[in-house]
Amino acid sequence: MMEKKKPLLEKRAKILSGETKDFTEYLPAYDKTCTEITEIVAGIIKTEEDLEAEKEEKPHVPTNVDHLKEVHGVPDFWKVAITNNLLIQ
């Protein structure tokens, strides 16, 4: 079973470490999935009450990620993944 997963695990390790920086091979699958998700979300009907609540919400303030511009890979991936996993908590 591990032999079957080995190529995928190696790809993931390269992405997390920052070795892989070219993701063009993944773009078609990303575009397809993004389109499907957009259609699903568009199918959700909002009530007048929901629309009024959105108007009253505070404006979105983007997170400052300037400190990550020179960082390669996905910093602290495993720490965050384990911390956020409900089965491990």
mmCIF file as gemmi writes it, N, C-alpha and C atoms, coordinates in Angstrom:
data_model
loop_
_atom_site.group_PDB
_atom_site.id
_atom_site.type_symbol
_atom_site.label_atom_id
_atom_site.label_alt_id
_atom_site.label_comp_id
_atom_site.label_asym_id
_atom_site.label_entity_id
_atom_site.label_seq_id
_atom_site.pdbx_PDB_ins_code
_atom_site.Cartn_x
_atom_site.Cartn_y
_atom_site.Cartn_z
_atom_site.occupancy
_atom_site.B_iso_or_equiv
_atom_site.pdbx_formal_charge
_atom_site.auth_seq_id
_atom_site.auth_asym_id
_atom_site.pdbx_PDB_model_num
ATOM 1 N N . MET Axp A 1 ? 0.83 -1.192 0 1 0 ? 1 A 1
ATOM 2 C CA . MET Axp A 1 ? 0 0 0 1 0 ? 1 A 1
ATOM 3 C C . MET Axp A 1 ? 0.875 1.256 0 1 0 ? 1 A 1
ATOM 4 N N . MET Axp A 2 ? 1.95 1.264 0.769 1 0 ? 2 A 1
ATOM 5 C CA . MET Axp A 2 ? 2.821 2.44 0.831 1 0 ? 2 A 1
ATOM 6 C C . MET Axp A 2 ? 3.512 2.693 -0.503 1 0 ? 2 A 1
ATOM 7 N N . GLU Axp A 3 ? 3.81 1.631 -1.252 1 0 ? 3 A 1
ATOM 8 C CA . GLU Axp A 3 ? 4.439 1.813 -2.557 1 0 ? 3 A 1
ATOM 9 C C . GLU Axp A 3 ? 3.513 2.573 -3.503 1 0 ? 3 A 1
ATOM 10 N N . LYS Axp A 4 ? 2.217 2.34 -3.363 1 0 ? 4 A 1
ATOM 11 C CA . LYS Axp A 4 ? 1.238 3.012 -4.209 1 0 ? 4 A 1
ATOM 12 C C . LYS Axp A 4 ? 1.154 4.5 -3.863 1 0 ? 4 A 1
ATOM 13 N N . LYS Axp A 5 ? 1.304 4.832 -2.579 1 0 ? 5 A 1
ATOM 14 C CA . LYS Axp A 5 ? 1.204 6.218 -2.115 1 0 ? 5 A 1
ATOM 15 C C . LYS Axp A 5 ? 2.522 6.986 -2.232 1 0 ? 5 A 1
ATOM 16 N N . LYS Axp A 6 ? 3.606 6.275 -2.402 1 0 ? 6 A 1
ATOM 17 C CA . LYS Axp A 6 ? 4.934 6.886 -2.376 1 0 ? 6 A 1
ATOM 18 C C . LYS Axp A 6 ? 5.088 8.073 -3.327 1 0 ? 6 A 1
ATOM 19 N N . PRO Axp A 7 ? 4.673 7.982 -4.61 1 0 ? 7 A 1
ATOM 20 C CA . PRO Axp A 7 ? 4.837 9.145 -5.504 1 0 ? 7 A 1
ATOM 21 C C . PRO Axp A 7 ? 4.072 10.377 -5.013 1 0 ? 7 A 1
ATOM 22 N N . LEU Axp A 8 ? 2.875 10.168 -4.522 1 0 ? 8 A 1
ATOM 23 C CA . LEU Axp A 8 ? 2.08 11.289 -4.018 1 0 ? 8 A 1
ATOM 24 C C . LEU Axp A 8 ? 2.728 11.908 -2.78 1 0 ? 8 A 1
ATOM 25 N N . LEU Axp A 9 ? 3.217 11.072 -1.887 1 0 ? 9 A 1
ATOM 26 C CA . LEU Axp A 9 ? 3.874 11.572 -0.678 1 0 ? 9 A 1
ATOM 27 C C . LEU Axp A 9 ? 5.156 12.334 -1.015 1 0 ? 9 A 1
ATOM 28 N N . GLU Axp A 10 ? 5.874 11.861 -2.032 1 0 ? 10 A 1
ATOM 29 C CA . GLU Axp A 10 ? 7.098 12.561 -2.451 1 0 ? 10 A 1
ATOM 30 C C . GLU Axp A 10 ? 6.768 13.922 -3.052 1 0 ? 10 A 1
ATOM 31 N N . LYS Axp A 11 ? 5.7 13.991 -3.874 1 0 ? 11 A 1
ATOM 32 C CA . LYS Axp A 11 ? 5.273 15.279 -4.436 1 0 ? 11 A 1
ATOM 33 C C . LYS Axp A 11 ? 4.895 16.247 -3.327 1 0 ? 11 A 1
ATOM 34 N N . ARG Axp A 12 ? 4.136 15.748 -2.353 1 0 ? 12 A 1
ATOM 35 C CA . ARG Axp A 12 ? 3.711 16.599 -1.246 1 0 ? 12 A 1
ATOM 36 C C . ARG Axp A 12 ? 4.918 17.113 -0.473 1 0 ? 12 A 1
ATOM 37 N N . ALA Axp A 13 ? 5.877 16.253 -0.216 1 0 ? 13 A 1
ATOM 38 C CA . ALA Axp A 13 ? 7.072 16.664 0.52 1 0 ? 13 A 1
ATOM 39 C C . ALA Axp A 13 ? 7.836 17.757 -0.227 1 0 ? 13 A 1
ATOM 40 N N . LYS Axp A 14 ? 7.917 17.632 -1.557 1 0 ? 14 A 1
ATOM 41 C CA . LYS Axp A 14 ? 8.616 18.645 -2.346 1 0 ? 14 A 1
ATOM 42 C C . LYS Axp A 14 ? 7.876 19.981 -2.316 1 0 ? 14 A 1
ATOM 43 N N . ILE Axp A 15 ? 6.553 19.943 -2.345 1 0 ? 15 A 1
ATOM 44 C CA . ILE Axp A 15 ? 5.77 21.176 -2.281 1 0 ? 15 A 1
ATOM 45 C C . ILE Axp A 15 ? 5.939 21.839 -0.923 1 0 ? 15 A 1
ATOM 46 N N . LEU Axp A 16 ? 5.846 21.055 0.145 1 0 ? 16 A 1
ATOM 47 C CA . LEU Axp A 16 ? 5.95 21.608 1.495 1 0 ? 16 A 1
ATOM 48 C C . LEU Axp A 16 ? 7.329 22.166 1.788 1 0 ? 16 A 1
ATOM 49 N N . SER Axp A 17 ? 8.365 21.547 1.217 1 0 ? 17 A 1
ATOM 50 C CA . SER Axp A 17 ? 9.729 22.024 1.471 1 0 ? 17 A 1
ATOM 51 C C . SER Axp A 17 ? 10.094 23.206 0.581 1 0 ? 17 A 1
ATOM 52 N N . GLY Axp A 18 ? 9.318 23.445 -0.463 1 0 ? 18 A 1
ATOM 53 C CA . GLY Axp A 18 ? 9.603 24.559 -1.355 1 0 ? 18 A 1
ATOM 54 C C . GLY Axp A 18 ? 10.406 24.163 -2.574 1 0 ? 18 A 1
ATOM 55 N N . GLU Axp A 19 ? 10.712 22.872 -2.731 1 0 ? 19 A 1
ATOM 56 C CA . GLU Axp A 19 ? 11.445 22.412 -3.907 1 0 ? 19 A 1
ATOM 57 C C . GLU Axp A 19 ? 10.623 22.613 -5.174 1 0 ? 19 A 1
ATOM 58 N N . THR Axp A 20 ? 9.33 22.315 -5.11 1 0 ? 20 A 1
ATOM 59 C CA . THR Axp A 20 ? 8.436 22.47 -6.261 1 0 ? 20 A 1
ATOM 60 C C . THR Axp A 20 ? 7.851 23.869 -6.237 1 0 ? 20 A 1
ATOM 61 N N . LYS Axp A 21 ? 8.086 24.602 -7.316 1 0 ? 21 A 1
ATOM 62 C CA . LYS Axp A 21 ? 7.563 25.967 -7.407 1 0 ? 21 A 1
ATOM 63 C C . LYS Axp A 21 ? 6.709 26.155 -8.655 1 0 ? 21 A 1
ATOM 64 N N . ASP Axp A 22 ? 6.704 25.17 -9.538 1 0 ? 22 A 1
ATOM 65 C CA . ASP Axp A 22 ? 5.927 25.247 -10.767 1 0 ? 22 A 1
ATOM 66 C C . ASP Axp A 22 ? 4.698 24.35 -10.619 1 0 ? 22 A 1
ATOM 67 N N . PHE Axp A 23 ? 3.527 24.959 -10.652 1 0 ? 23 A 1
ATOM 68 C CA . PHE Axp A 23 ? 2.287 24.23 -10.433 1 0 ? 23 A 1
ATOM 69 C C . PHE Axp A 23 ? 1.412 24.194 -11.682 1 0 ? 23 A 1
ATOM 70 N N . THR Axp A 24 ? 2.003 24.406 -12.848 1 0 ? 24 A 1
ATOM 71 C CA . THR Axp A 24 ? 1.212 24.46 -14.077 1 0 ? 24 A 1
ATOM 72 C C . THR Axp A 24 ? 0.502 23.143 -14.369 1 0 ? 24 A 1
ATOM 73 N N . GLU Axp A 25 ? 1.072 22.019 -13.972 1 0 ? 25 A 1
ATOM 74 C CA . GLU Axp A 25 ? 0.417 20.735 -14.222 1 0 ? 25 A 1
ATOM 75 C C . GLU Axp A 25 ? -0.866 20.58 -13.409 1 0 ? 25 A 1
ATOM 76 N N . TYR Axp A 26 ? -0.996 21.338 -12.328 1 0 ? 26 A 1
ATOM 77 C CA . TYR Axp A 26 ? -2.174 21.244 -11.48 1 0 ? 26 A 1
ATOM 78 C C . TYR Axp A 26 ? -3.271 22.243 -11.859 1 0 ? 26 A 1
ATOM 79 N N . LEU Axp A 27 ? -2.96 23.202 -12.734 1 0 ? 27 A 1
ATOM 80 C CA . LEU Axp A 27 ? -3.92 24.257 -13.074 1 0 ? 27 A 1
ATOM 81 C C . LEU Axp A 27 ? -5.212 23.746 -13.707 1 0 ? 27 A 1
ATOM 82 N N . PRO Axp A 28 ? -5.189 22.803 -14.65 1 0 ? 28 A 1
ATOM 83 C CA . PRO Axp A 28 ? -6.467 22.335 -15.213 1 0 ? 28 A 1
ATOM 84 C C . PRO Axp A 28 ? -7.398 21.751 -14.153 1 0 ? 28 A 1
ATOM 85 N N . ALA Axp A 29 ? -6.871 20.943 -13.254 1 0 ? 29 A 1
ATOM 86 C CA . ALA Axp A 29 ? -7.7 20.358 -12.196 1 0 ? 29 A 1
ATOM 87 C C . ALA Axp A 29 ? -8.198 21.445 -11.248 1 0 ? 29 A 1
ATOM 88 N N . TYR Axp A 30 ? -7.349 22.422 -10.955 1 0 ? 30 A 1
ATOM 89 C CA . TYR Axp A 30 ? -7.752 23.531 -10.082 1 0 ? 30 A 1
ATOM 90 C C . TYR Axp A 30 ? -8.881 24.334 -10.726 1 0 ? 30 A 1
ATOM 91 N N . ASP Axp A 31 ? -8.726 24.668 -12.007 1 0 ? 31 A 1
ATOM 92 C CA . ASP Axp A 31 ? -9.748 25.449 -12.704 1 0 ? 31 A 1
ATOM 93 C C . ASP Axp A 31 ? -11.087 24.719 -12.734 1 0 ? 31 A 1
ATOM 94 N N . LYS Axp A 32 ? -11.053 23.401 -12.98 1 0 ? 32 A 1
ATOM 95 C CA . LYS Axp A 32 ? -12.279 22.609 -13.025 1 0 ? 32 A 1
ATOM 96 C C . LYS Axp A 32 ? -12.96 22.61 -11.652 1 0 ? 32 A 1
ATOM 97 N N . THR Axp A 33 ? -12.178 22.356 -10.614 1 0 ? 33 A 1
ATOM 98 C CA . THR Axp A 33 ? -12.727 22.31 -9.261 1 0 ? 33 A 1
ATOM 99 C C . THR Axp A 33 ? -13.255 23.673 -8.849 1 0 ? 33 A 1
ATOM 100 N N . CYS Axp A 34 ? -12.52 24.724 -9.176 1 0 ? 34 A 1
ATOM 101 C CA . CYS Axp A 34 ? -12.938 26.083 -8.827 1 0 ? 34 A 1
ATOM 102 C C . CYS Axp A 34 ? -14.269 26.419 -9.49 1 0 ? 34 A 1
ATOM 103 N N . THR Axp A 35 ? -14.432 26.027 -10.749 1 0 ? 35 A 1
ATOM 104 C CA . THR Axp A 35 ? -15.682 26.266 -11.462 1 0 ? 35 A 1
ATOM 105 C C . THR Axp A 35 ? -16.833 25.511 -10.806 1 0 ? 35 A 1
ATOM 106 N N . GLU Axp A 36 ? -16.597 24.261 -10.444 1 0 ? 36 A 1
ATOM 107 C CA . GLU Axp A 36 ? -17.644 23.457 -9.804 1 0 ? 36 A 1
ATOM 108 C C . GLU Axp A 36 ? -18.063 24.067 -8.469 1 0 ? 36 A 1
ATOM 109 N N . ILE Axp A 37 ? -17.09 24.495 -7.687 1 0 ? 37 A 1
ATOM 110 C CA . ILE Axp A 37 ? -17.388 25.079 -6.38 1 0 ? 37 A 1
ATOM 111 C C . ILE Axp A 37 ? -18.148 26.396 -6.541 1 0 ? 37 A 1
ATOM 112 N N . THR Axp A 38 ? -17.75 27.2 -7.527 1 0 ? 38 A 1
ATOM 113 C CA . THR Axp A 38 ? -18.438 28.463 -7.783 1 0 ? 38 A 1
ATOM 114 C C . THR Axp A 38 ? -19.901 28.22 -8.137 1 0 ? 38 A 1
ATOM 115 N N . GLU Axp A 39 ? -20.164 27.195 -8.937 1 0 ? 39 A 1
ATOM 116 C CA . GLU Axp A 39 ? -21.54 26.856 -9.309 1 0 ? 39 A 1
ATOM 117 C C . GLU Axp A 39 ? -22.342 26.392 -8.096 1 0 ? 39 A 1
ATOM 118 N N . ILE Axp A 40 ? -21.717 25.619 -7.234 1 0 ? 40 A 1
ATOM 119 C CA . ILE Axp A 40 ? -22.402 25.141 -6.028 1 0 ? 40 A 1
ATOM 120 C C . ILE Axp A 40 ? -22.747 26.311 -5.123 1 0 ? 40 A 1
ATOM 121 N N . VAL Axp A 41 ? -21.789 27.199 -4.915 1 0 ? 41 A 1
ATOM 122 C CA . VAL Axp A 41 ? -22.01 28.359 -4.052 1 0 ? 41 A 1
ATOM 123 C C . VAL Axp A 41 ? -23.068 29.276 -4.657 1 0 ? 41 A 1
ATOM 124 N N . ALA Axp A 42 ? -23.038 29.443 -5.967 1 0 ? 42 A 1
ATOM 125 C CA . ALA Axp A 42 ? -24.021 30.3 -6.629 1 0 ? 42 A 1
ATOM 126 C C . ALA Axp A 42 ? -25.429 29.729 -6.481 1 0 ? 42 A 1
ATOM 127 N N . GLY Axp A 43 ? -25.537 28.428 -6.287 1 0 ? 43 A 1
ATOM 128 C CA . GLY Axp A 43 ? -26.837 27.788 -6.135 1 0 ? 43 A 1
ATOM 129 C C . GLY Axp A 43 ? -27.449 27.98 -4.765 1 0 ? 43 A 1
ATOM 130 N N . ILE Axp A 44 ? -26.692 28.494 -3.827 1 0 ? 44 A 1
ATOM 131 C CA . ILE Axp A 44 ? -27.213 28.732 -2.488 1 0 ? 44 A 1
ATOM 132 C C . ILE Axp A 44 ? -28.015 30.019 -2.515 1 0 ? 44 A 1
ATOM 133 N N . ILE Axp A 45 ? -29.268 29.924 -2.142 1 0 ? 45 A 1
ATOM 134 C CA . ILE Axp A 45 ? -30.145 31.094 -2.186 1 0 ? 45 A 1
ATOM 135 C C . ILE Axp A 45 ? -30.086 31.804 -0.843 1 0 ? 45 A 1
ATOM 136 N N . LYS Axp A 46 ? -29.823 33.098 -0.905 1 0 ? 46 A 1
ATOM 137 C CA . LYS Axp A 46 ? -29.754 33.893 0.316 1 0 ? 46 A 1
ATOM 138 C C . LYS Axp A 46 ? -31.092 34.585 0.549 1 0 ? 46 A 1
ATOM 139 N N . THR Axp A 47 ? -31.495 34.624 1.802 1 0 ? 47 A 1
ATOM 140 C CA . THR Axp A 47 ? -32.734 35.303 2.15 1 0 ? 47 A 1
ATOM 141 C C . THR Axp A 47 ? -32.464 36.789 2.295 1 0 ? 47 A 1
ATOM 142 N N . GLU Axp A 48 ? -33.514 37.573 2.341 1 0 ? 48 A 1
ATOM 143 C CA . GLU Axp A 48 ? -33.373 39.021 2.541 1 0 ? 48 A 1
ATOM 144 C C . GLU Axp A 48 ? -32.656 39.297 3.862 1 0 ? 48 A 1
ATOM 145 N N . GLU Axp A 49 ? -32.928 38.48 4.856 1 0 ? 49 A 1
ATOM 146 C CA . GLU Axp A 49 ? -32.298 38.642 6.168 1 0 ? 49 A 1
ATOM 147 C C . GLU Axp A 49 ? -30.784 38.439 6.069 1 0 ? 49 A 1
ATOM 148 N N . ASP Axp A 50 ? -30.361 37.44 5.294 1 0 ? 50 A 1
ATOM 149 C CA . ASP Axp A 50 ? -28.933 37.185 5.096 1 0 ? 50 A 1
ATOM 150 C C . ASP Axp A 50 ? -28.265 38.359 4.385 1 0 ? 50 A 1
ATOM 151 N N . LEU Axp A 51 ? -28.942 38.901 3.386 1 0 ? 51 A 1
ATOM 152 C CA . LEU Axp A 51 ? -28.385 40.028 2.64 1 0 ? 51 A 1
ATOM 153 C C . LEU Axp A 51 ? -28.237 41.26 3.523 1 0 ? 51 A 1
ATOM 154 N N . GLU Axp A 52 ? -29.204 41.505 4.389 1 0 ? 52 A 1
ATOM 155 C CA . GLU Axp A 52 ? -29.12 42.644 5.318 1 0 ? 52 A 1
ATOM 156 C C . GLU Axp A 52 ? -27.974 42.441 6.303 1 0 ? 52 A 1
ATOM 157 N N . ALA Axp A 53 ? -27.802 41.225 6.791 1 0 ? 53 A 1
ATOM 158 C CA . ALA Axp A 53 ? -26.726 40.933 7.742 1 0 ? 53 A 1
ATOM 159 C C . ALA Axp A 53 ? -25.362 41.157 7.093 1 0 ? 53 A 1
ATOM 160 N N . GLU Axp A 54 ? -25.237 40.809 5.813 1 0 ? 54 A 1
ATOM 161 C CA . GLU Axp A 54 ? -23.97 41.021 5.107 1 0 ? 54 A 1
ATOM 162 C C . GLU Axp A 54 ? -23.639 42.499 4.978 1 0 ? 54 A 1
ATOM 163 N N . LYS Axp A 55 ? -24.645 43.32 4.766 1 0 ? 55 A 1
ATOM 164 C CA . LYS Axp A 55 ? -24.422 44.75 4.629 1 0 ? 55 A 1
ATOM 165 C C . LYS Axp A 55 ? -23.908 45.348 5.934 1 0 ? 55 A 1
ATOM 166 N N . GLU Axp A 56 ? -24.341 44.781 7.057 1 0 ? 56 A 1
ATOM 167 C CA . GLU Axp A 56 ? -23.969 45.308 8.364 1 0 ? 56 A 1
ATOM 168 C C . GLU Axp A 56 ? -22.607 44.797 8.843 1 0 ? 56 A 1
ATOM 169 N N . GLU Axp A 57 ? -22.095 43.767 8.212 1 0 ? 57 A 1
ATOM 170 C CA . GLU Axp A 57 ? -20.813 43.195 8.625 1 0 ? 57 A 1
ATOM 171 C C . GLU Axp A 57 ? -19.683 44.195 8.398 1 0 ? 57 A 1
ATOM 172 N N . LYS Axp A 58 ? -18.649 44.043 9.191 1 0 ? 58 A 1
ATOM 173 C CA . LYS Axp A 58 ? -17.472 44.9 9.049 1 0 ? 58 A 1
ATOM 174 C C . LYS Axp A 58 ? -16.737 44.543 7.761 1 0 ? 58 A 1
ATOM 175 N N . PRO Axp A 59 ? -16.077 45.505 7.16 1 0 ? 59 A 1
ATOM 176 C CA . PRO Axp A 59 ? -15.327 45.204 5.931 1 0 ? 59 A 1
ATOM 177 C C . PRO Axp A 59 ? -14.172 44.241 6.217 1 0 ? 59 A 1
ATOM 178 N N . HIS Axp A 60 ? -13.882 43.428 5.241 1 0 ? 60 A 1
ATOM 179 C CA . HIS Axp A 60 ? -12.804 42.444 5.362 1 0 ? 60 A 1
ATOM 180 C C . HIS Axp A 60 ? -11.449 43.142 5.349 1 0 ? 60 A 1
ATOM 181 N N . VAL Axp A 61 ? -10.607 42.795 6.318 1 0 ? 61 A 1
ATOM 182 C CA . VAL Axp A 61 ? -9.248 43.327 6.366 1 0 ? 61 A 1
ATOM 183 C C . VAL Axp A 61 ? -8.308 42.166 6.046 1 0 ? 61 A 1
ATOM 184 N N . PRO Axp A 62 ? -7.564 42.255 4.932 1 0 ? 62 A 1
ATOM 185 C CA . PRO Axp A 62 ? -6.688 41.147 4.562 1 0 ? 62 A 1
ATOM 186 C C . PRO Axp A 62 ? -5.561 40.952 5.574 1 0 ? 62 A 1
ATOM 187 N N . THR Axp A 63 ? -5.147 39.71 5.718 1 0 ? 63 A 1
ATOM 188 C CA . THR Axp A 63 ? -4.05 39.373 6.619 1 0 ? 63 A 1
ATOM 189 C C . THR Axp A 63 ? -2.73 39.784 5.986 1 0 ? 63 A 1
ATOM 190 N N . ASN Axp A 64 ? -1.87 40.393 6.763 1 0 ? 64 A 1
ATOM 191 C CA . ASN Axp A 64 ? -0.565 40.817 6.278 1 0 ? 64 A 1
ATOM 192 C C . ASN Axp A 64 ? 0.367 39.601 6.223 1 0 ? 64 A 1
ATOM 193 N N . VAL Axp A 65 ? 0.773 39.23 5.02 1 0 ? 65 A 1
ATOM 194 C CA . VAL Axp A 65 ? 1.654 38.081 4.846 1 0 ? 65 A 1
ATOM 195 C C . VAL Axp A 65 ? 2.995 38.484 4.226 1 0 ? 65 A 1
ATOM 196 N N . ASP Axp A 66 ? 3.364 39.741 4.39 1 0 ? 66 A 1
ATOM 197 C CA . ASP Axp A 66 ? 4.622 40.227 3.826 1 0 ? 66 A 1
ATOM 198 C C . ASP Axp A 66 ? 5.83 39.447 4.343 1 0 ? 66 A 1
ATOM 199 N N . HIS Axp A 67 ? 5.744 38.975 5.587 1 0 ? 67 A 1
ATOM 200 C CA . HIS Axp A 67 ? 6.873 38.243 6.173 1 0 ? 67 A 1
ATOM 201 C C . HIS Axp A 67 ? 7.079 36.877 5.502 1 0 ? 67 A 1
ATOM 202 N N . LEU Axp A 68 ? 6.137 36.426 4.683 1 0 ? 68 A 1
ATOM 203 C CA . LEU Axp A 68 ? 6.25 35.124 4.025 1 0 ? 68 A 1
ATOM 204 C C . LEU Axp A 68 ? 6.734 35.211 2.581 1 0 ? 68 A 1
ATOM 205 N N . LYS Axp A 69 ? 6.972 36.409 2.073 1 0 ? 69 A 1
ATOM 206 C CA . LYS Axp A 69 ? 7.34 36.565 0.666 1 0 ? 69 A 1
ATOM 207 C C . LYS Axp A 69 ? 8.632 35.856 0.303 1 0 ? 69 A 1
ATOM 208 N N . GLU Axp A 70 ? 9.591 35.82 1.173 1 0 ? 70 A 1
ATOM 209 C CA . GLU Axp A 70 ? 10.871 35.183 0.891 1 0 ? 70 A 1
ATOM 210 C C . GLU Axp A 70 ? 10.946 33.754 1.415 1 0 ? 70 A 1
ATOM 211 N N . VAL Axp A 71 ? 9.876 33.265 2.011 1 0 ? 71 A 1
ATOM 212 C CA . VAL Axp A 71 ? 9.855 31.909 2.56 1 0 ? 71 A 1
ATOM 213 C C . VAL Axp A 71 ? 9.447 30.937 1.467 1 0 ? 71 A 1
ATOM 214 N N . HIS Axp A 72 ? 10.155 29.814 1.37 1 0 ? 72 A 1
ATOM 215 C CA . HIS Axp A 72 ? 9.833 28.793 0.38 1 0 ? 72 A 1
ATOM 216 C C . HIS Axp A 72 ? 9.062 27.668 1.062 1 0 ? 72 A 1
ATOM 217 N N . GLY Axp A 73 ? 8.155 27.059 0.334 1 0 ? 73 A 1
ATOM 218 C CA . GLY Axp A 73 ? 7.39 25.95 0.877 1 0 ? 73 A 1
ATOM 219 C C . GLY Axp A 73 ? 6.215 26.44 1.704 1 0 ? 73 A 1
ATOM 220 N N . VAL Axp A 74 ? 5.729 25.566 2.568 1 0 ? 74 A 1
ATOM 221 C CA . VAL Axp A 74 ? 4.589 25.875 3.429 1 0 ? 74 A 1
ATOM 222 C C . VAL Axp A 74 ? 5.08 25.829 4.875 1 0 ? 74 A 1
ATOM 223 N N . PRO Axp A 75 ? 5.395 27 5.449 1 0 ? 75 A 1
ATOM 224 C CA . PRO Axp A 75 ? 5.947 27 6.803 1 0 ? 75 A 1
ATOM 225 C C . PRO Axp A 75 ? 4.943 26.48 7.826 1 0 ? 75 A 1
ATOM 226 N N . ASP Axp A 76 ? 5.421 25.69 8.754 1 0 ? 76 A 1
ATOM 227 C CA . ASP Axp A 76 ? 4.626 25.151 9.863 1 0 ? 76 A 1
ATOM 228 C C . ASP Axp A 76 ? 3.416 24.342 9.409 1 0 ? 76 A 1
ATOM 229 N N . PHE Axp A 77 ? 3.486 23.718 8.234 1 0 ? 77 A 1
ATOM 230 C CA . PHE Axp A 77 ? 2.349 22.952 7.72 1 0 ? 77 A 1
ATOM 231 C C . PHE Axp A 77 ? 1.913 21.875 8.701 1 0 ? 77 A 1
ATOM 232 N N . TRP Axp A 78 ? 2.838 21.039 9.136 1 0 ? 78 A 1
ATOM 233 C CA . TRP Axp A 78 ? 2.468 19.911 9.99 1 0 ? 78 A 1
ATOM 234 C C . TRP Axp A 78 ? 1.983 20.376 11.346 1 0 ? 78 A 1
ATOM 235 N N . LYS Axp A 79 ? 2.583 21.416 11.897 1 0 ? 79 A 1
ATOM 236 C CA . LYS Axp A 79 ? 2.138 21.944 13.192 1 0 ? 79 A 1
ATOM 237 C C . LYS Axp A 79 ? 0.683 22.402 13.098 1 0 ? 79 A 1
ATOM 238 N N . VAL Axp A 80 ? 0.347 23.142 12.057 1 0 ? 80 A 1
ATOM 239 C CA . VAL Axp A 80 ? -1.014 23.65 11.879 1 0 ? 80 A 1
ATOM 240 C C . VAL Axp A 80 ? -1.977 22.508 11.58 1 0 ? 80 A 1
ATOM 241 N N . ALA Axp A 81 ? -1.552 21.569 10.721 1 0 ? 81 A 1
ATOM 242 C CA . ALA Axp A 81 ? -2.414 20.451 10.352 1 0 ? 81 A 1
ATOM 243 C C . ALA Axp A 81 ? -2.767 19.601 11.57 1 0 ? 81 A 1
ATOM 244 N N . ILE Axp A 82 ? -1.785 19.319 12.402 1 0 ? 82 A 1
ATOM 245 C CA . ILE Axp A 82 ? -2.038 18.513 13.598 1 0 ? 82 A 1
ATOM 246 C C . ILE Axp A 82 ? -2.842 19.276 14.623 1 0 ? 82 A 1
ATOM 247 N N . THR Axp A 83 ? -2.544 20.563 14.781 1 0 ? 83 A 1
ATOM 248 C CA . THR Axp A 83 ? -3.281 21.393 15.741 1 0 ? 83 A 1
ATOM 249 C C . THR Axp A 83 ? -4.747 21.496 15.361 1 0 ? 83 A 1
ATOM 250 N N . ASN Axp A 84 ? -5.049 21.575 14.072 1 0 ? 84 A 1
ATOM 251 C CA . ASN Axp A 84 ? -6.421 21.752 13.613 1 0 ? 84 A 1
ATOM 252 C C . ASN Axp A 84 ? -7.176 20.45 13.401 1 0 ? 84 A 1
ATOM 253 N N . ASN Axp A 85 ? -6.526 19.311 13.564 1 0 ? 85 A 1
ATOM 254 C CA . ASN Axp A 85 ? -7.184 18.021 13.356 1 0 ? 85 A 1
ATOM 255 C C . ASN Axp A 85 ? -8.002 17.657 14.589 1 0 ? 85 A 1
ATOM 256 N N . LEU Axp A 86 ? -9.299 17.526 14.414 1 0 ? 86 A 1
ATOM 257 C CA . LEU Axp A 86 ? -10.185 17.241 15.547 1 0 ? 86 A 1
ATOM 258 C C . LEU Axp A 86 ? -9.97 15.865 16.145 1 0 ? 86 A 1
ATOM 259 N N . LEU Axp A 87 ? -9.488 14.9 15.366 1 0 ? 87 A 1
ATOM 260 C CA . LEU Axp A 87 ? -9.251 13.559 15.876 1 0 ? 87 A 1
ATOM 261 C C . LEU Axp A 87 ? -8.053 13.498 16.818 1 0 ? 87 A 1
ATOM 262 N N . ILE Axp A 88 ? -7.099 14.405 16.624 1 0 ? 88 A 1
ATOM 263 C CA . ILE Axp A 88 ? -5.879 14.392 17.431 1 0 ? 88 A 1
ATOM 264 C C . ILE Axp A 88 ? -6.029 15.219 18.7 1 0 ? 88 A 1
ATOM 265 N N . GLN Axp A 89 ? -6.887 16.213 18.671 1 0 ? 89 A 1
ATOM 266 C CA . GLN Axp A 89 ? -7.014 17.121 19.818 1 0 ? 89 A 1
ATOM 267 C C . GLN Axp A 89 ? -7.449 16.429 21.039 1 0 ? 89 A 1
